[in-house]
Amino acid sequence: MSSTKNSSNASTERLTTMSANEVQASITPTDATQELLKSDSKDRQLYKFAKAFQKQDYYDRNHLKANVSYYASYLFSCGSIGLSIAYLDTHLLSDIPFDYVRYSIIIGILLLVEFIKHTSLHTGFKSYFVYDTKPVFTSFLFVGTAALSLYLCINGTSELNRQSYIPPQVTDFVTHYDTKITALEQKNQTIFNRNKWKGKLNAHSEAGKAYAANEALITDFKAKAEQERQKMYDTALTEYDTKHRKKSIIRQFVGYFVEASILFCVLYYLVFCYYSQLEHTLRLNEKYSLTLPNFITNSSPPLSVATAEHASPIGFNANEGNSIKIDANIKNDKSNMYFENLDAKDLKALAASYKRDLNAYRYKLDNGKGTATNNKNKIAYFEERLEKIYTLQKQMGKH
């Protein structure tokens, strides 16, 4: 009895010395594994939120749409080919007797047109924005193939509209008189079969008079049925023409939409590629600074034998303002001696480099990247340098 009392007193003393958390833990012990899983789950959820709302660059924001546009352009080209087949099959190559030969030629022609259209647009875009040249030939090539593709597509939809026009016929309509006419004809046939004599029916007999009366009703019903059938036909033909006209307009719209979508999708993808690499150049600008290229300094080894230790880092320096450090060589803006020492090829390469940097800072200014004052100063800097180079290029062209 005494031992029981002592153990009870010990338990009471232990509980009074425990903190509230210890008491709660002893009542409902915490599972460390559950706490860890709960913490990990929360971290994963917060990571998803942070990733969903973090600021993304141009490539990450638009690469999915650009890829969709890229594949959609070829899908729309297939649609254009499908709509154009009917026109070539009906008007240009209908004399070829074998179907597989005729359709092989048609599809080959249309694939060639689409290939030239896509390739000329890519080449022209690259020539104008990358090489700073006017793509005259590729522009004419693209305009010609695009116009031909549009012509074939629209005329193909017109041919499909013509082939799908199957109006109702007058004989397709049944009036309520037709049933009466059929019943009277069957009745007269029965009267004739029962009362004929040597293949004839006595017109003065009762059967003959009934037969004649039925014939008169049949004639009257046929006239009324023909009038009613014509009205039904006119109404149905009007409705059919209205529906067919709407479908024809939709087909024409689809033709224009397909051709416009090809151009839009290809241009969207090209613009995406151009601005993605432009933003990539701006990002490298924050990490690297280019030294003067070999073709300008003439003091470093030629490009053809350049080694790793002579290689220049990639990018351009945002603080210096251009992709090549030329300020050390152009200390006096009153003289163009630095540019005059370059030949036409070097001037063209330098102008292309300046133009890329100029477009980069215009992009930064338009999209709120960096400080507006710094961007404007850099834009003015590159415009001034390009003006000097263009002046020298004009002077070289006169000699």
C-alpha positions in Angstrom: 0.0 0.0 0.0 2.8 2.3 0.8 4.6 1.5 -2.4 1.6 2.3 -4.5 1.2 5.6 -2.7 4.9 6.5 -3.3 4.6 5.7 -7.1 1.5 7.9 -7.4 3.3 10.8 -5.7 6.3 10.4 -8.0 4.0 10.5 -11.1 2.3 13.7 -9.8 5.6 15.3 -9.1 6.9 14.4 -12.6 3.7 15.9 -14.3 4.0 19.1 -12.3 7.6 19.6 -13.4 6.9 19.0 -17.2 6.2 21.8 -19.5 2.9 22.1 -21.5 4.6 21.0 -24.8 6.1 18.0 -23.1 2.7 17.0 -21.7 1.0 17.5 -25.1 3.8 15.5 -26.8 3.4 12.7 -24.3 -0.3 12.6 -24.9 -0.2 12.8 -28.7 3.3 12.0 -29.8 4.5 13.6 -33.1 5.5 11.5 -36.1 8.7 12.9 -37.4 8.1 11.3 -40.8 4.7 13.0 -41.2 6.2 16.4 -40.2 9.0 15.9 -42.9 6.4 15.0 -45.6 4.3 17.9 -44.7 7.2 20.3 -44.9 8.4 18.8 -48.2 4.9 19.1 -49.6 4.7 22.7 -48.7 8.1 23.4 -50.1 7.1 21.8 -53.4 3.9 23.8 -53.6 5.7 27.0 -52.9 8.3 26.2 -55.5 5.5 25.7 -58.0 4.0 29.1 -57.1 7.4 30.8 -57.4 8.1 29.1 -60.7 4.6 30.1 -62.0 4.9 33.7 -61.1 8.6 34.3 -61.7 9.6 36.8 -64.4 10.5 35.0 -67.6 12.6 36.2 -70.6 11.3 36.5 -74.1 12.2 33.0 -75.1 10.5 31.3 -72.2 7.4 33.4 -72.6 7.0 32.7 -76.3 8.8 29.5 -77.3 5.6 27.3 -77.0 3.6 29.7 -79.2 6.5 29.9 -81.7 6.8 26.1 -81.9 3.0 25.9 -82.5 3.3 28.5 -85.2 6.2 26.7 -86.9 4.3 23.4 -87.2 1.0 25.2 -88.0 2.6 26.9 -90.9 3.2 23.5 -92.6 -0.2 22.3 -91.6 -1.8 25.3 -93.3 0.4 24.6 -96.3 -1.1 21.1 -96.5 -4.5 22.7 -96.3 -3.6 25.1 -99.1 -2.4 22.1 -101.3 -5.7 20.2 -100.5 -7.8 23.2 -101.6 -5.8 23.8 -104.8 -5.9 20.2 -106.1 -9.5 20.6 -107.4 -8.6 23.5 -109.7 -5.5 21.9 -111.2 -7.3 18.6 -111.6 -10.3 20.2 -113.5 -8.7 22.9 -115.6 -5.0 22.3 -116.2 -4.2 18.5 -116.0 -7.6 16.9 -116.8 -6.2 15.4 -120.1 -3.8 13.1 -118.3 -5.5 9.7 -118.4 -4.1 8.0 -115.3 -5.3 9.3 -112.0 -2.1 8.4 -110.0 0.1 10.1 -112.6 -2.1 13.2 -112.7 -2.4 13.6 -108.9 1.4 12.9 -108.5 2.1 15.8 -110.9 -0.4 18.1 -109.2 0.9 17.4 -105.7 4.5 17.8 -106.9 3.7 21.2 -108.4 2.0 22.4 -105.3 4.7 21.1 -103.0 7.3 23.0 -105.0 5.3 26.2 -104.8 5.0 25.9 -101.0 8.7 25.0 -100.6 9.8 28.1 -102.6 7.3 30.3 -100.7 8.6 29.2 -97.3 12.3 29.2 -98.3 12.2 32.7 -99.9 10.5 34.2 -96.9 13.1 32.7 -94.5 15.9 33.8 -96.8 14.5 37.3 -97.3 14.0 37.9 -93.6 17.5 36.8 -92.8 19.0 38.9 -95.5 17.3 42.0 -94.4 17.6 41.7 -90.6 20.9 39.8 -90.3 23.0 40.7 -93.3 21.6 44.2 -93.8 20.9 43.7 -97.5 17.8 44.3 -99.5 16.5 40.9 -100.6 15.2 42.0 -104.0 15.3 38.6 -105.8 13.9 36.6 -102.9 11.2 39.3 -102.4 10.0 38.9 -106.0 10.2 35.1 -105.6 8.1 35.1 -102.5 5.5 37.5 -103.8 5.2 35.5 -107.0 4.8 32.1 -105.3 2.5 33.6 -102.6 0.3 35.1 -105.3 0.3 31.8 -107.3 -0.6 29.9 -104.2 -3.4 32.2 -103.3 -4.8 32.1 -106.9 -4.7 28.3 -106.9 -6.3 28.0 -103.5 -9.1 30.5 -104.1 -9.9 29.0 -107.5 -9.8 25.5 -106.0 -12.4 26.5 -103.4 -14.5 27.9 -106.3 -14.2 24.6 -108.1 -15.2 22.8 -105.0 -18.3 25.0 -104.7 -19.2 24.2 -108.2 -18.8 20.5 -107.8 -20.8 20.5 -104.5 -23.8 22.2 -106.1 -26.4 19.5 -106.5 -29.8 21.1 -106.4 -33.0 19.2 -105.8 -35.1 17.9 -108.8 -38.8 18.4 -109.4 -39.4 14.7 -109.3 -38.1 14.5 -105.8 -41.2 16.1 -104.3 -44.4 14.2 -103.6 -47.8 16.0 -103.1 -50.9 14.8 -101.4 -52.6 14.5 -104.8 -50.1 11.8 -105.8 -51.7 9.3 -103.4 -55.2 10.1 -104.7 -54.0 9.7 -108.3 -52.4 6.3 -107.5 -55.6 5.1 -105.8 -57.8 6.2 -108.8 -55.5 4.6 -111.3 -55.7 1.3 -109.4 -59.5 1.6 -109.1 -59.8 2.2 -112.9 -57.5 -0.7 -113.6 -59.8 -3.0 -111.6 -62.9 -1.7 -113.3 -61.3 -2.2 -116.7 -60.2 -5.7 -115.9 -63.7 -6.7 -114.6 -65.7 -5.2 -117.4 -63.7 -5.3 -120.5 -64.9 -7.1 -123.6 -62.4 -8.0 -126.2 -59.9 -5.6 -124.7 -62.4 -2.7 -124.6 -64.7 -1.1 -122.1 -68.3 0.0 -123.0 -68.4 3.7 -122.3 -72.2 3.8 -122.0 -72.3 1.2 -119.2 -72.2 2.0 -115.5 -68.6 0.8 -115.3 -67.6 2.8 -118.4 -69.1 6.0 -116.9 -67.4 5.4 -113.5 -64.1 4.8 -115.4 -64.5 8.1 -117.3 -65.3 10.0 -114.1 -62.2 8.6 -112.5 -60.1 9.6 -115.5 -61.4 13.1 -115.3 -60.5 13.3 -111.6 -57.0 11.9 -112.4 -56.4 14.5 -115.0 -57.5 17.3 -112.6 -55.4 15.9 -109.8 -52.4 15.7 -112.0 -52.7 19.3 -113.0 -53.0 20.4 -109.4 -50.2 18.1 -108.3 -47.9 19.6 -110.9 -48.6 23.1 -109.7 -48.1 22.1 -106.1 -44.9 20.2 -106.9 -43.5 23.2 -108.8 -44.2 25.5 -105.8 -42.5 23.0 -103.5 -39.5 22.8 -105.9 -39.1 26.6 -106.1 -39.2 27.0 -102.3 -36.7 24.1 -101.8 -34.4 25.4 -104.6 -34.4 28.9 -103.0 -33.5 27.5 -99.6 -30.8 25.3 -101.1 -29.2 28.2 -103.1 -29.2 30.3 -99.9 -27.4 27.5 -97.9 -25.0 26.8 -100.8 -24.1 30.4 -101.1 -23.3 30.6 -97.4 -21.2 27.5 -97.7 -19.4 28.9 -100.7 -18.6 32.1 -98.8 -17.2 30.1 -95.9 -15.1 28.1 -98.3 -13.7 31.2 -99.9 -13.0 32.6 -96.4 -11.2 29.4 -95.5 -9.0 29.8 -98.5 -8.0 33.3 -97.7 -7.6 32.4 -94.0 -5.3 29.5 -94.8 -3.0 31.6 -97.0 -2.9 34.4 -94.5 -2.2 32.0 -91.7 0.8 30.6 -93.5 2.4 34.0 -93.7 1.5 35.0 -90.2 2.8 31.7 -88.6 6.1 31.8 -90.5 6.7 35.5 -89.7 5.8 34.9 -86.0 8.4 32.1 -85.8 11.1 34.2 -87.6 10.5 37.2 -85.3 10.6 34.9 -82.3 14.0 33.5 -83.4 15.4 37.0 -84.1 14.3 38.6 -80.8 15.4 35.5 -78.8 18.9 35.7 -80.1 18.8 39.5 -79.6 17.9 39.0 -76.0 20.5 36.4 -75.6 23.1 38.9 -76.9 21.9 41.4 -74.3 22.2 38.8 -71.6 25.8 38.0 -72.6 26.4 41.8 -72.6 26.1 41.7 -68.8 28.9 39.0 -68.5 31.5 39.7 -71.2 33.2 42.5 -73.0 34.6 42.1 -76.5 38.0 43.4 -77.4 38.8 44.8 -80.8 38.4 42.2 -83.6 41.4 41.0 -85.5 40.4 42.6 -88.8 40.5 46.0 -87.1 43.6 45.9 -84.9 45.8 44.0 -87.4 48.1 43.5 -84.4 46.7 40.2 -83.2 47.1 36.9 -85.2 44.8 36.5 -88.2 41.4 34.9 -87.7 42.4 31.8 -89.6 45.2 31.0 -87.1 43.7 32.3 -83.9 44.3 30.2 -80.9 42.5 29.9 -77.6 44.8 32.3 -75.8 44.2 34.9 -78.5 40.5 34.4 -78.6 38.1 37.2 -77.6 35.2 36.7 -75.3 31.7 36.7 -76.8 29.1 39.5 -76.3 29.4 43.2 -75.8 29.9 45.6 -72.9 26.8 47.5 -71.8 29.0 50.0 -69.9 31.2 50.8 -72.9 28.2 51.0 -75.3 29.2 48.8 -78.2 30.2 45.2 -79.1 33.8 46.3 -79.8 36.0 48.7 -77.9 36.9 51.4 -80.4 36.9 54.4 -78.1 40.6 54.0 -77.5 41.2 54.3 -81.2 38.6 57.0 -81.8 39.7 59.6 -79.2 39.1 62.5 -81.5 35.6 62.7 -83.1 36.9 65.5 -85.4 38.7 63.0 -87.6 37.6 59.9 -89.5 41.1 58.6 -89.9 40.3 55.4 -87.9 37.5 54.5 -90.4 39.4 55.6 -93.4 42.1 52.9 -92.7 39.5 50.2 -93.2 38.5 48.7 -96.6 35.0 48.2 -97.9 34.7 44.7 -96.5 35.8 45.7 -93.0 33.4 48.7 -93.0 30.5 46.5 -93.9 31.3 44.1 -91.1 31.7 46.9 -88.6 28.4 48.5 -89.8 26.6 45.2 -89.3 28.0 44.9 -85.8 27.0 48.5 -84.9 23.5 47.9 -86.3 23.0 44.7 -84.2 24.0 46.7 -81.1 21.8 49.6 -82.1 18.8 47.2 -82.5 19.7 45.7 -79.1 19.5 49.0 -77.3 16.3 50.0 -79.1 14.9 46.7 -78.0 16.0 47.5 -74.4 14.4 51.0 -74.6 11.1 49.7 -76.0 10.8 46.9 -73.4 11.9 48.9 -70.4 15.2 47.1 -69.9 18.0 49.1 -68.3 17.8 52.9 -67.8 16.2 55.0 -70.5 18.9 57.6 -70.4 21.7 55.1 -70.9 19.8 53.4 -73.7 19.2 56.7 -75.5 22.8 57.6 -75.2 23.9 54.3 -76.7 21.4 54.6 -79.5 22.7 58.1 -80.4 26.3 56.8 -80.1 25.7 54.0 -82.6 23.7 56.1 -85.0 26.5 58.6 -85.1 29.1 55.9 -85.9 26.8 54.3 -88.5 26.4 57.7 -90.2 30.1 58.1 -90.5 30.5 54.6 -91.9 27.7 55.1 -94.4 29.3 58.4 -95.5 32.7 56.6 -96.1 30.9 53.8 -98.0 29.2 56.3 -100.3 32.6 58.0 -100.9 34.2 54.6 -101.7 31.4 53.8 -104.1 32.0 56.9 -106.2 35.7 56.0 -106.8 
